[in-house]
Amino acid sequence: EFNYGMGWAEASWVGLFHAASAFNNAGFSIHPDSMIRYAGDAGILLPMMLAAIIGGIGFPVLHDLRHRWRDPRHWSLH
């Protein structure tokens, strides 16, 4: 099922909340069973895992990699 029995507004809110929670590595969930209901859905879990990894890297490092990717000699020590 695409929206897990939720309307578009509720599904959008749940998606936005979990995206922000994953990016900040907060571990919060709206559901009482956490993310168990999505255990078999790679379309939800893979973006959540990527958001947690990218959020864990941090904005300064992502900025440095984006602007100085081609020349590692100019990377900051951060």
Long-range contacts (C-beta under 8 A, 24 or more apart in sequence): 4-37, 18-48, 19-47, 19-48, 19-51, 22-47, 22-48, 22-49, 22-51, 22-52, 22-55, 23-51, 23-52, 23-54, 23-55, 24-55, 25-52, 25-55, 25-56
